[in-house]
């Protein structure tokens, strides 16, 4: 088979667990005659030579890093950067898809990691358009971003972009059927959170080539105090370090060494520095050490203790068991499958210091005369679980079965509706100079079965009747609907009521539909009858037909938790099944003019209705100088958002609604000055002001302000403390973590 791994990480270049898996999987597969490729983000000139020398890969293909401040000489990179509301991860996913298409190589299997959703664009393309033909695209559950942040006590520090990235990962796990996992326990934890059937996701353990270890297992001991305990890995909360130290405070006679790199506390400080302030003498933190030195420490240890809060299939445990050490591992995650309690190691509840103490005193303490047998059993067990041939056999069988399933799915006819009529709804108010191009784009759709409804929203133009009569004369499918007054919401609702089609395509009178929009939307909705709408990418532009491009808007997942932060769910340019409105009682909120689309998406999400985000530009959005996106004042938006909360948030409790109201009011009023910055053009058009702190102010501007204050203070005697205090006040108010440094 020809197999491609897409990974930001690979052992020897960057990264840890995922990178080691990719490296070992490549060696195992190539040893069995498979052709293995690697698609990886360019690691830079210093590491590029070493990258090309990695073993196990037939070919290594690099793609440019999405750097928001460079890349002017690379058109693809520039376009990835221009994804208007995207973060760098989304831009990277676009480059991954394009590079795979450019290679023009038929792979049997392409595998992506879940973390950072590198496969988002490629998998969406395959799911909706079969852009990769019979190639099987697979997703591996390694360590979703949510689990990393949550079990590291960092979720409160996650940015809006991070939360959206989590939603992208979760979309793939929920929606894509071709998913594998390395650990049943870790898979089950992720699936329980996402309410996904875990039985559909098979377990294929990571391969490793340990061979026969030359390390003798620990010798039997008479006392616990004679044992040398070692923890190695990152010093971070999700690894169970805090619980481990708490437990060993109750075991003053036992020596514990912790070796690994630093991480942050929940307040953004150095965790290692924080722990060092009050650490008893029998617990020692050593920091990160070179690998040869780490292996020497492992050789000297009797017991390796890894009490993670939740971990997948950790390399640290594999290495320790391979070295015939006695491992005390966590019950939460893959170690519960690696270790047989009391036979090839011991298991603890890594989230409970009391259980760690109990297992060490009672279970480990009761097996001191069997330490050598337990160490040997650990080595034998992990060599069996991580056997490269076993991995290849299981992956080959899974790929063969799933490719057959994917090919069969392509042969099944799509479920088309009885009617193919698409109703294009175009509200008209004062768009004299743009309505011609808009209606022409609707008439030019390559799907002919449509009606075009122009809703006259009480236009103040004196020649509105003449303009609309000219539009109606262009094509018999054009119909003008008169409505005396109201706003965009009333125009949309009137269009919905008058539409005869089973599908609705909304287009504003200053924007343009691509010719293939209606047919593409129908293709997706026919293939996926459970979806109620599609949202494509939209190309922003300024001016007339010359099209000065301003960037690409990509719709993000609909999520109640982030919907109040930024409105990124445009309804203009979206295509719906008419049943969404007529069967579920959904309508535009006509009172909340300006954010009626915001209300619409919140109501859709509340009813659990699903849609598709298409990774193709099907809609051109004209940015005007008087666009509401760039001119709406923050105080007005704050009032509108308050009404949105009151009318559309079915709060779980009155207290929750009160909190939302209070936060909306506080941030909206306290940072009214920020809207002036937006109006002055320091941020891009289309970045709607937010009442929440995560999106306030250019980050670089805030950081530069703090740095400048510190620089000035250093030159004025006695001013340092005052300036530092003021800087910390700014950072606390603008969402940047406060550090003691």
C-alpha positions as CSV (number, residue, x, y, z in Angstrom):
1,X,0.0,0.0,0.0
2,X,1.0,3.6,-0.4
3,X,0.4,5.3,2.9
4,X,0.8,9.0,3.9
5,X,1.0,10.3,7.5
6,X,0.1,14.0,7.9
7,X,1.7,15.3,11.1
8,X,3.3,18.4,12.5
9,X,5.4,16.2,14.7
10,X,7.9,13.4,14.0
11,X,10.5,11.9,16.3
12,X,13.9,13.6,16.0
13,X,12.4,16.9,14.7
14,X,9.7,18.1,17.0
15,X,7.0,16.8,19.3
16,X,6.5,13.9,21.5
17,X,3.9,11.2,21.6
18,X,2.3,11.8,18.1
19,X,5.8,12.3,16.6
20,X,7.1,9.0,18.1
21,X,4.1,7.1,16.9
22,X,4.5,8.5,13.3
23,X,8.2,7.6,13.3
24,X,7.7,4.0,14.6
25,X,4.6,3.4,12.4
26,X,6.6,4.4,9.3
27,X,9.4,2.0,10.3
28,X,7.0,-0.9,10.9
29,X,5.1,-0.4,7.7
30,X,8.1,0.1,5.4
31,X,9.7,-3.0,6.9
32,X,6.7,-4.9,5.6
33,X,7.0,-3.5,2.1
34,X,4.6,-0.5,2.2
35,X,5.5,2.8,0.7
36,X,5.2,5.4,3.4
37,X,5.1,9.2,2.9
38,X,5.2,12.0,5.4
39,X,3.6,15.4,5.0
40,X,4.9,17.8,7.6
41,X,5.1,21.6,8.2
42,X,8.5,22.9,7.2
43,X,10.6,22.8,10.4
44,X,13.0,25.5,9.2
45,X,16.5,25.5,7.7
46,X,18.2,24.2,10.8
47,X,16.2,21.0,11.0
48,X,15.4,20.4,7.3
49,X,18.6,18.3,6.6
50,X,17.8,16.0,9.5
51,X,14.2,15.7,8.4
52,X,15.2,14.3,5.1
53,X,17.4,11.7,6.7
54,X,14.6,10.1,8.8
55,X,14.3,6.4,8.4
56,X,11.2,4.6,7.2
57,X,9.8,7.2,4.8
58,X,9.8,6.8,1.0
59,X,9.4,10.5,0.6
60,X,9.0,13.5,3.0
61,X,7.0,16.5,1.7
62,X,7.2,19.9,3.5
63,X,4.5,22.5,3.4
64,X,5.1,26.1,4.5
65,X,4.3,27.1,8.1
66,X,1.4,29.5,8.3
67,X,3.1,32.6,9.7
68,X,0.9,35.6,10.1
69,X,3.7,38.1,9.7
70,X,5.6,36.7,6.7
71,X,5.0,34.6,3.6
72,X,4.7,37.5,1.1
73,X,6.5,35.5,-1.6
74,X,4.3,32.4,-1.4
75,X,0.8,32.9,-2.8
76,X,-0.7,29.8,-1.2
77,X,0.7,30.8,2.2
78,X,-0.7,34.3,1.7
79,X,-4.1,33.0,0.9
80,X,-4.0,30.7,3.9
81,X,-3.2,33.7,6.0
82,X,-6.1,35.7,4.5
83,X,-8.7,33.3,5.8
84,X,-10.5,36.1,7.4
85,X,-11.7,34.7,10.7
86,X,-9.4,31.7,10.8
87,X,-6.5,30.9,13.2
88,X,-3.2,29.5,11.9
89,X,-4.4,26.0,12.4
90,X,-7.2,26.4,9.9
91,X,-4.9,28.0,7.4
92,X,-2.5,25.0,7.9
93,X,-5.4,22.6,7.2
94,X,-6.0,24.4,3.9
95,X,-2.4,24.1,2.9
96,X,-2.4,20.4,3.8
97,X,-5.3,19.7,1.5
98,X,-3.8,21.7,-1.3
99,X,-0.5,20.0,-1.1
100,X,-2.1,16.5,-1.1
101,X,-4.0,17.6,-4.3
102,X,-0.9,19.0,-5.9
103,X,1.1,15.8,-5.4
104,X,-1.3,14.0,-7.7
105,X,-0.4,10.7,-6.1
106,X,-3.0,8.0,-5.4
107,X,-2.6,7.0,-1.8
108,X,-4.4,4.0,-0.4
109,X,-4.5,5.6,3.0
110,X,-3.9,9.0,4.5
111,X,-3.9,9.4,8.3
112,X,-4.3,12.6,10.3
113,X,-4.0,13.3,14.0
114,X,-7.0,14.7,15.8
115,X,-4.9,17.4,17.6
116,X,-5.2,20.8,15.8
117,X,-7.5,19.2,13.1
118,X,-4.8,19.1,10.4
119,X,-7.2,17.0,8.3
120,X,-10.2,19.3,8.6
121,X,-10.3,20.7,5.0
122,X,-9.2,17.4,3.4
123,X,-11.8,15.3,5.3
124,X,-14.5,17.9,4.5
125,X,-13.6,17.7,0.9
126,X,-13.7,13.9,0.9
127,X,-16.9,13.8,2.9
128,X,-18.9,16.2,0.7
129,X,-17.2,15.9,-2.7
130,X,-15.1,12.7,-2.7
131,X,-12.2,14.8,-3.8
132,X,-9.7,12.0,-3.0
133,X,-11.6,9.3,-4.9
134,X,-11.2,5.8,-3.3
135,X,-8.4,6.9,-1.0
136,X,-9.3,6.2,2.6
137,X,-8.7,9.2,4.9
138,X,-8.3,8.2,8.5
139,X,-8.3,10.1,11.8
140,X,-6.3,8.9,14.8
141,X,-7.4,9.9,18.3
142,X,-4.2,10.9,20.0
143,X,-4.9,13.8,22.4
144,X,-7.7,16.2,21.5
145,X,-7.1,19.8,22.5
146,X,-9.9,19.9,25.0
147,X,-8.5,17.0,27.0
148,X,-5.1,18.7,27.0
149,X,-6.4,22.0,28.2
150,X,-9.0,20.7,30.7
151,X,-6.8,18.1,32.5
152,X,-3.9,20.7,32.5
153,X,-6.2,23.2,34.4
154,X,-5.8,25.6,31.5
155,X,-9.3,25.6,30.0
156,X,-10.1,29.0,31.5
157,X,-7.1,30.4,29.5
158,X,-8.2,29.0,26.2
159,X,-8.8,31.7,23.6
160,X,-11.8,31.9,21.3
161,X,-9.7,30.5,18.5
162,X,-8.7,27.5,20.7
163,X,-12.3,26.8,21.5
164,X,-13.2,26.9,17.8
165,X,-10.2,24.6,17.1
166,X,-11.6,22.1,19.7
167,X,-14.9,22.2,17.8
168,X,-13.1,21.4,14.6
169,X,-11.5,18.4,16.2
170,X,-14.8,17.3,17.6
171,X,-16.6,17.6,14.3
172,X,-14.1,15.2,12.8
173,X,-14.5,12.6,15.6
174,X,-18.3,12.9,15.6
175,X,-18.9,13.0,11.9
176,X,-16.1,11.1,10.2
177,X,-16.6,7.3,10.4
178,X,-13.0,6.3,9.7
179,X,-11.4,6.8,13.1
180,X,-9.1,4.7,15.2
181,X,-7.7,5.0,18.7
182,X,-4.5,3.8,20.5
183,X,-6.3,3.1,23.8
184,X,-9.8,1.9,24.6
185,X,-10.0,3.7,27.9
186,X,-8.9,7.0,26.4
187,X,-11.2,6.5,23.4
188,X,-14.1,5.9,25.8
189,X,-13.4,9.0,27.8
190,X,-13.4,11.2,24.7
191,X,-16.5,9.5,23.3
192,X,-18.4,9.9,26.5
193,X,-17.7,13.6,26.5
194,X,-18.8,13.9,22.9
195,X,-21.7,11.5,23.3
196,X,-20.3,9.3,20.5
197,X,-20.7,5.6,20.2
198,X,-17.2,4.4,21.1
199,X,-17.8,0.9,19.6
200,X,-17.4,2.2,16.1
201,X,-13.8,3.3,16.8
202,X,-11.4,0.3,16.8
203,X,-8.2,0.3,18.9
204,X,-4.9,-0.2,17.2
205,X,-2.0,0.2,19.7
206,X,1.1,2.3,18.8
207,X,4.0,0.2,17.6
208,X,7.4,0.2,19.2
209,X,10.6,-1.6,18.4
210,X,12.1,-2.2,21.9
211,X,13.8,-5.5,21.3
212,X,15.2,-7.3,24.2
213,X,16.2,-5.0,27.1
214,X,19.7,-5.4,28.5
215,X,18.5,-3.8,31.8
216,X,18.0,-6.1,34.7
217,X,14.8,-5.6,36.6
218,X,14.9,-4.1,40.1
219,X,16.1,-6.5,42.8
220,X,13.7,-7.5,45.6
221,X,13.8,-5.1,48.6
222,X,12.9,-5.5,52.2
223,X,11.6,-1.9,52.8
224,X,9.8,0.7,50.7
225,X,12.4,3.2,51.9
226,X,15.1,1.3,49.9
227,X,13.3,2.0,46.6
228,X,14.3,4.7,44.2
229,X,11.1,6.4,42.7
230,X,11.2,8.3,39.4
231,X,8.7,10.4,37.5
232,X,9.8,11.6,34.1
233,X,7.8,13.6,31.5
234,X,6.5,17.1,31.5
235,X,6.0,18.7,34.8
236,X,2.3,19.6,34.2
237,X,-1.0,19.0,36.0
238,X,-2.5,16.6,33.5
239,X,0.4,14.2,34.1
240,X,-0.8,13.9,37.7
241,X,2.3,15.7,39.1
242,X,0.3,17.7,41.7
243,X,-1.4,14.7,43.0
244,X,1.9,12.8,43.1
245,X,3.6,15.4,45.1
246,X,0.7,15.6,47.5
247,X,0.8,11.9,48.0
248,X,4.6,11.8,48.6
249,X,4.2,14.6,51.2
250,X,2.5,11.8,53.2
251,X,5.4,9.4,52.5
252,X,8.3,11.3,54.0
253,X,10.6,8.3,54.1
254,X,10.5,7.7,50.4
255,X,12.7,9.6,47.9
256,X,11.0,10.9,44.7
257,X,12.8,12.4,41.7
258,X,10.8,14.3,39.1
259,X,12.6,14.9,35.7
260,X,11.0,16.9,32.9
261,X,10.3,20.2,31.2
262,X,8.3,23.0,32.8
263,X,4.6,24.0,32.2
264,X,2.2,26.7,33.4
265,X,0.1,26.9,36.5
266,X,-3.5,27.8,36.1
267,X,-2.5,31.4,36.6
268,X,0.2,31.4,33.9
269,X,3.2,31.1,36.2
270,X,6.0,28.5,36.0
271,X,4.7,25.3,37.6
272,X,8.3,24.2,38.5
273,X,9.1,27.5,40.2
274,X,5.7,27.4,42.0
275,X,6.3,23.9,43.3
276,X,9.9,24.6,44.4
277,X,8.8,27.3,46.9
278,X,7.4,24.7,49.3
279,X,8.9,21.3,48.4
280,X,10.1,18.9,51.1
281,X,13.6,17.6,50.9
282,X,12.7,14.1,49.9
283,X,11.0,15.3,46.7
284,X,13.4,16.7,44.1
285,X,12.7,18.5,40.8
286,X,15.4,18.3,38.2
287,X,14.1,19.9,35.1
288,X,14.6,18.6,31.6
289,X,17.8,16.6,30.9
290,X,19.3,15.3,27.6
291,X,18.1,11.9,26.6
292,X,21.3,9.9,27.4
293,X,21.1,11.3,30.9
294,X,17.4,10.5,31.1
295,X,18.1,6.9,30.2
296,X,20.7,6.7,32.9
297,X,18.2,7.9,35.5
298,X,15.8,5.3,34.2
299,X,18.4,2.6,34.6
300,X,19.0,3.7,38.3
301,X,15.3,3.7,39.2
302,X,13.4,0.9,40.8
303,X,9.9,2.2,40.4
304,X,8.6,4.6,37.7
305,X,5.4,6.4,38.8
306,X,3.2,8.0,36.2
307,X,-0.2,8.9,37.8
308,X,-1.7,10.9,34.9
309,X,-5.2,12.4,35.2
310,X,-5.9,11.1,31.7
311,X,-3.4,9.9,29.1
312,X,-3.6,8.0,25.9
313,X,-0.8,5.5,25.2
314,X,2.2,7.2,26.8
315,X,5.7,6.7,25.5
316,X,7.1,7.2,29.0
317,X,5.2,4.1,30.2
318,X,6.3,2.1,27.1
319,X,10.0,3.1,27.7
320,X,9.8,2.3,31.5
321,X,8.2,-1.1,30.9
322,X,10.6,-1.9,28.1
323,X,13.4,-1.2,30.6
324,X,11.9,-3.8,32.9
325,X,11.1,-1.2,35.5
326,X,8.2,-1.6,37.9
327,X,5.6,1.0,36.8
328,X,2.9,2.5,38.9
329,X,0.6,3.9,36.3
330,X,-2.8,5.6,36.1
331,X,-6.1,3.8,35.8
332,X,-7.3,6.7,33.6
333,X,-6.3,6.0,30.0
334,X,-4.1,3.6,28.2
335,X,-1.9,2.6,31.1
336,X,-4.8,0.6,32.5
337,X,-4.5,-1.6,29.4
338,X,-0.7,-1.8,29.4
339,X,-0.4,-2.8,33.1
340,X,-1.9,-5.8,34.9
341,X,-2.3,-4.7,38.4
342,X,0.0,-6.7,40.7
343,X,1.5,-8.7,37.9
344,X,3.2,-6.4,35.4
345,X,3.0,-3.2,37.5
346,X,0.5,-1.3,39.6
347,X,-2.5,1.0,38.9
348,X,-3.6,4.0,40.9
349,X,-6.3,6.6,40.6
350,X,-4.1,9.4,39.4
351,X,-6.6,12.0,40.4
352,X,-6.6,10.9,44.1
353,X,-3.5,11.3,46.2
354,X,-4.9,9.1,48.9
355,X,-5.2,6.2,46.4
356,X,-1.6,6.7,45.3
357,X,-0.5,6.5,49.0
358,X,-2.6,3.4,49.5
359,X,-1.2,1.5,46.5
360,X,2.4,2.3,47.4
361,X,2.0,1.3,51.0
362,X,-0.2,-1.7,50.6
363,X,0.1,-3.1,47.1
364,X,3.7,-2.2,46.2
365,X,4.8,-2.7,49.8
366,X,3.3,-6.1,49.8
367,X,5.2,-7.1,46.6
368,X,8.7,-6.1,47.5
369,X,10.0,-9.7,47.2
370,X,8.6,-9.9,43.6
371,X,10.0,-6.7,42.1
372,X,12.2,-8.6,39.7
373,X,9.4,-10.8,38.5
374,X,7.1,-7.8,38.1
375,X,9.8,-5.9,36.1
376,X,10.3,-8.8,33.7
377,X,6.6,-9.3,33.2
378,X,6.3,-5.6,32.4
379,X,8.9,-5.9,29.6
380,X,7.3,-9.0,28.2
381,X,3.8,-7.5,28.2
382,X,4.7,-4.2,26.5
383,X,6.8,-5.9,23.8
384,X,3.7,-8.0,23.0
385,X,1.3,-5.0,23.0
386,X,3.6,-2.8,20.9
387,X,4.8,-5.5,18.5
388,X,5.3,-3.8,15.1
389,X,4.0,-6.8,13.1
390,X,0.8,-6.8,15.2
391,X,0.3,-3.1,14.4
392,X,0.8,-3.6,10.7
393,X,-1.5,-6.6,10.6
394,X,-4.3,-4.7,12.4
395,X,-3.9,-1.5,10.3
396,X,-3.8,-3.5,7.0
397,X,-7.0,-5.3,7.9
398,X,-8.8,-2.1,9.0
399,X,-7.7,-0.2,5.9
400,X,-8.9,-2.9,3.6
401,X,-12.3,-3.2,5.3
402,X,-12.9,0.6,5.5
403,X,-11.8,1.2,1.9
404,X,-14.4,-1.3,0.8
405,X,-17.0,0.5,2.9
406,X,-16.1,3.9,1.5
407,X,-16.2,2.6,-2.1
408,X,-19.6,1.0,-1.5
409,X,-20.9,4.3,-0.1
410,X,-19.9,6.0,-3.3
411,X,-21.9,3.5,-5.3
412,X,-25.1,4.2,-3.4
413,X,-27.5,6.7,-5.1
414,X,-28.1,10.0,-3.3
415,X,-31.5,10.6,-1.7
416,X,-32.9,13.4,-3.8
417,X,-36.0,15.3,-2.9
418,X,-39.1,15.2,-5.1
419,X,-38.7,18.9,-5.9
420,X,-35.4,20.5,-7.0
421,X,-36.7,24.0,-6.8
422,X,-34.3,26.5,-5.1
423,X,-35.7,29.8,-3.9
424,X,-33.0,32.6,-3.9
425,X,-34.1,35.3,-1.5
426,X,-32.7,38.8,-2.1
427,X,-33.7,41.6,0.2
428,X,-33.5,45.1,-1.5
429,X,-33.3,48.4,0.3
430,X,-30.9,50.9,-1.3
431,X,-28.5,48.8,-3.4
432,X,-29.0,50.7,-6.7
433,X,-25.4,50.2,-7.9
434,X,-25.1,46.5,-7.0
435,X,-28.5,44.9,-7.5
436,X,-27.8,44.2,-11.2
437,X,-24.7,42.1,-10.6
438,X,-26.4,40.2,-7.7
439,X,-29.5,39.2,-9.8
440,X,-27.3,38.4,-12.8
441,X,-25.3,36.0,-10.6
442,X,-28.5,34.3,-9.5
443,X,-29.8,34.0,-13.1
444,X,-26.4,32.5,-14.1
445,X,-26.7,29.5,-11.7
446,X,-25.9,26.3,-13.5
447,X,-28.9,24.7,-11.6
448,X,-31.8,26.0,-13.7
449,X,-34.7,25.0,-11.4
450,X,-34.9,28.1,-9.2
451,X,-37.0,31.1,-8.4
452,X,-35.5,34.5,-7.5
453,X,-37.5,36.5,-4.9
454,X,-36.5,40.2,-4.6
455,X,-38.1,41.5,-1.3
456,X,-38.5,45.3,-1.5
457,X,-37.8,46.1,2.1
458,X,-39.5,49.5,2.0
459,X,-36.7,51.0,-0.1
460,X,-36.3,54.8,0.3
461,X,-35.0,55.1,-3.3
462,X,-37.2,57.2,-5.6
463,X,-36.5,54.9,-8.5
464,X,-36.9,51.7,-6.6
465,X,-40.0,50.6,-8.5
466,X,-38.2,51.2,-11.8
467,X,-35.1,49.3,-10.7
468,X,-37.0,46.3,-9.5
469,X,-39.2,46.3,-12.6
470,X,-36.0,46.1,-14.7
471,X,-34.8,43.2,-12.7
472,X,-38.1,41.3,-13.0
473,X,-38.0,41.7,-16.8
474,X,-34.6,40.0,-17.0
475,X,-35.9,36.5,-16.4
476,X,-39.3,34.9,-15.8
477,X,-38.0,33.2,-12.7
478,X,-37.5,36.7,-11.0
479,X,-40.4,37.8,-8.8
480,X,-40.7,41.1,-6.8
481,X,-42.4,41.0,-3.4
482,X,-43.4,44.4,-1.9
483,X,-43.1,44.9,1.8
484,X,-43.7,48.4,3.1
485,X,-41.2,48.6,6.0
486,X,-39.1,46.7,8.5
487,X,-35.6,45.4,8.5
488,X,-33.5,42.6,7.1
489,X,-35.1,40.1,9.5
490,X,-38.6,41.0,8.2
491,X,-37.4,40.8,4.6
492,X,-35.9,37.3,5.2
493,X,-39.1,36.1,6.9
494,X,-41.3,37.4,4.1
495,X,-39.1,35.6,1.6
496,X,-39.4,32.4,3.6
497,X,-43.2,32.7,3.6
498,X,-43.4,33.4,-0.1
499,X,-40.9,30.8,-1.3
500,X,-42.2,27.8,-3.2
501,X,-38.9,25.9,-3.2
502,X,-37.8,23.1,-0.9
503,X,-34.5,25.0,-0.5
504,X,-33.7,28.6,0.4
505,X,-30.5,30.4,-0.7
506,X,-30.0,33.8,0.9
507,X,-28.1,36.5,-0.9
508,X,-27.9,40.2,-0.1
509,X,-28.4,42.7,-2.9
510,X,-24.8,43.8,-2.9
511,X,-23.2,40.4,-3.0
512,X,-22.6,37.7,-5.7
513,X,-23.3,34.0,-6.0
514,X,-20.8,31.8,-7.8
515,X,-22.5,30.0,-10.8
516,X,-22.1,26.5,-9.1
517,X,-23.5,27.5,-5.7
518,X,-27.0,26.0,-6.0
519,X,-25.9,22.8,-7.6
520,X,-23.1,22.3,-5.1
521,X,-25.4,22.9,-2.2
522,X,-27.9,20.4,-3.6
523,X,-25.2,17.8,-4.1
524,X,-24.2,18.0,-0.5
525,X,-27.8,18.1,0.9
526,X,-28.8,15.1,-1.3
527,X,-25.8,13.0,-0.2
528,X,-26.5,13.9,3.5
529,X,-30.2,14.0,4.2
530,X,-29.5,14.6,7.9
531,X,-28.1,18.1,7.2
532,X,-30.4,21.1,7.2
533,X,-28.1,23.7,5.7
534,X,-24.7,24.4,4.1
535,X,-22.4,27.3,4.6
536,X,-19.5,27.8,2.2
537,X,-16.4,30.0,2.4
538,X,-17.1,33.6,1.2
539,X,-14.6,35.8,-0.6
540,X,-14.6,39.3,0.8
541,X,-14.0,42.1,-1.8
542,X,-14.3,45.9,-2.1
543,X,-15.5,48.1,-4.9
544,X,-17.1,47.1,-8.2
545,X,-16.4,44.3,-10.6
546,X,-12.7,44.7,-10.4
547,X,-12.9,42.8,-7.1
548,X,-10.2,44.1,-4.7
549,X,-9.9,41.0,-2.5
550,X,-9.9,41.5,1.2
551,X,-9.8,37.9,2.5
552,X,-11.8,34.8,2.9
553,X,-14.5,34.3,5.5
554,X,-14.9,30.7,6.7
555,X,-17.8,29.7,8.7
556,X,-16.9,28.2,12.1
557,X,-18.9,25.5,14.0
558,X,-22.1,26.7,15.7
559,X,-21.6,26.6,19.5
560,X,-23.6,28.1,22.2
561,X,-20.6,28.7,24.4
562,X,-18.8,30.9,21.9
563,X,-21.7,32.4,20.1
564,X,-21.7,35.5,22.3
565,X,-18.0,36.3,21.6
566,X,-18.0,36.9,17.9
567,X,-20.7,36.5,15.2
568,X,-19.0,34.3,12.7
569,X,-22.1,32.6,11.3
570,X,-23.3,34.7,8.4
571,X,-26.7,33.8,7.1
572,X,-26.2,35.7,3.8
573,X,-24.6,33.2,1.5
574,X,-26.1,30.2,3.4
575,X,-28.4,27.6,1.8
576,X,-31.2,25.9,3.9
577,X,-33.8,23.3,3.6
578,X,-37.1,25.2,3.8
579,X,-38.3,22.7,6.3
580,X,-35.8,24.1,8.8
581,X,-38.0,27.1,9.1
582,X,-41.5,25.6,8.5
583,X,-41.2,22.4,10.5
584,X,-39.1,23.7,13.5
585,X,-40.7,27.1,14.1
586,X,-37.5,29.0,13.4
587,X,-37.7,32.6,12.2
588,X,-35.6,35.7,12.2
589,X,-36.0,38.0,15.2
590,X,-37.3,41.1,13.6
591,X,-36.7,43.2,16.7
592,X,-32.9,42.7,16.9
593,X,-32.0,44.3,13.6
594,X,-28.3,44.0,13.0
595,X,-27.8,40.6,14.8
596,X,-30.8,38.7,13.5
597,X,-28.5,36.2,11.9
598,X,-26.8,35.7,15.3
599,X,-30.2,34.9,16.8
600,X,-31.0,32.5,14.0
601,X,-27.9,30.4,14.5
602,X,-28.3,30.3,18.3
603,X,-31.9,29.0,17.8
604,X,-30.7,26.4,15.2
605,X,-28.0,25.2,17.6
606,X,-30.5,25.0,20.5
607,X,-32.7,22.6,18.5
608,X,-29.7,20.4,17.6
609,X,-30.0,20.9,13.9
610,X,-26.9,20.0,11.9
611,X,-25.3,21.7,8.9
612,X,-22.2,21.5,6.7
613,X,-19.3,24.0,6.4
614,X,-18.1,23.6,2.9
615,X,-14.4,24.3,2.2
616,X,-15.1,26.1,-1.1
617,X,-15.7,29.7,-2.1
618,X,-19.2,29.8,-3.5
619,X,-20.2,33.4,-2.4
620,X,-18.6,36.8,-2.9
621,X,-19.3,39.3,-0.1
622,X,-18.9,43.0,-0.9
623,X,-17.5,45.1,2.0
624,X,-18.8,48.6,2.0
625,X,-17.6,51.6,3.9
626,X,-20.9,51.9,5.7
627,X,-21.1,48.2,6.4
628,X,-22.6,47.3,9.8
629,X,-19.7,45.0,10.3
630,X,-17.4,48.0,10.6
631,X,-19.6,50.8,11.8
632,X,-21.9,49.5,14.4
633,X,-21.2,51.1,17.7
634,X,-20.3,49.0,20.7
635,X,-23.0,50.5,23.1
636,X,-25.7,49.6,20.6
637,X,-24.3,46.1,20.1
638,X,-24.2,45.7,23.9
639,X,-27.9,46.5,24.1
640,X,-28.7,44.1,21.3
641,X,-26.6,41.3,22.8
642,X,-28.4,41.8,26.1
643,X,-31.8,41.4,24.3
644,X,-30.4,38.4,22.5
645,X,-29.5,36.7,25.8
646,X,-33.0,37.5,27.2
647,X,-34.9,36.3,24.2
648,X,-32.8,33.4,22.7
649,X,-30.8,31.8,25.5
650,X,-32.8,29.1,27.1
651,X,-30.6,29.4,30.2
652,X,-30.2,26.4,32.4
653,X,-30.8,28.6,35.4
654,X,-31.7,32.2,36.1
655,X,-28.3,32.6,37.7
656,X,-26.6,31.7,34.4
657,X,-28.6,34.3,32.5
658,X,-27.7,36.9,35.1
659,X,-24.0,36.1,34.7
660,X,-24.2,36.5,30.9
661,X,-26.1,39.8,31.3
662,X,-23.5,41.1,33.8
663,X,-20.5,40.1,31.7
664,X,-22.0,41.5,28.5
665,X,-22.7,44.9,30.2
666,X,-19.4,45.1,32.0
667,X,-17.2,44.4,29.0
668,X,-19.3,46.4,26.6
669,X,-19.2,49.6,28.7
670,X,-15.7,49.2,30.1
671,X,-14.1,48.8,26.7
672,X,-16.2,51.3,24.6
673,X,-12.9,52.9,23.7
674,X,-12.0,49.8,21.8
675,X,-14.7,50.4,19.2
676,X,-13.1,53.7,18.4
677,X,-9.9,51.8,17.6
678,X,-11.8,49.5,15.3
679,X,-13.5,52.4,13.6
680,X,-10.1,54.0,13.0
681,X,-9.2,50.9,10.9
682,X,-6.5,49.4,13.1
683,X,-8.2,46.0,12.6
684,X,-9.7,44.4,9.6
685,X,-13.1,45.1,8.2
686,X,-15.4,42.3,9.3
687,X,-14.0,41.9,12.8
688,X,-17.2,42.8,14.6
689,X,-16.8,44.4,18.1
690,X,-17.3,41.9,20.9
691,X,-18.7,42.5,24.4
692,X,-16.3,39.7,25.7
693,X,-12.7,40.1,26.7
694,X,-11.1,37.4,24.5
695,X,-11.4,39.4,21.3
696,X,-10.6,42.8,22.6
697,X,-7.8,44.9,21.2
698,X,-4.9,43.9,19.0
699,X,-2.8,41.6,21.1
700,X,0.5,43.0,19.8
701,X,-0.7,46.5,20.7
702,X,-1.4,45.5,24.2
703,X,1.9,43.7,24.6
704,X,3.8,46.6,23.1
705,X,2.1,49.0,25.6
706,X,3.2,46.9,28.5
707,X,6.7,46.4,27.2
708,X,7.0,50.2,26.6
709,X,5.9,50.9,30.2
710,X,8.5,48.6,31.5
711,X,11.2,50.2,29.4
712,X,10.3,53.7,30.6
713,X,10.1,52.6,34.2
714,X,13.6,51.2,34.1
715,X,15.0,54.6,33.4
716,X,13.1,56.4,36.3
717,X,14.2,55.7,39.8
718,X,11.3,54.4,41.9
719,X,8.9,54.1,39.0
720,X,9.4,50.4,38.2
721,X,6.9,49.1,40.8
722,X,4.3,51.6,39.8
723,X,4.6,50.9,36.1
724,X,4.7,47.1,36.7
725,X,1.5,47.3,38.7
726,X,-0.2,49.4,36.0
727,X,0.9,46.9,33.3
728,X,-0.5,44.0,35.3
729,X,-3.8,45.8,35.7
730,X,-4.0,46.3,31.9
731,X,-3.2,42.6,31.2
732,X,-5.8,41.4,33.7
733,X,-8.4,43.5,31.9
734,X,-7.4,42.4,28.4
735,X,-7.2,38.7,28.8
736,X,-3.4,38.2,28.8
737,X,-2.2,35.9,31.6
738,X,-0.4,37.6,34.4
739,X,3.1,36.4,35.1
740,X,5.3,37.2,38.1
741,X,8.2,37.9,35.8
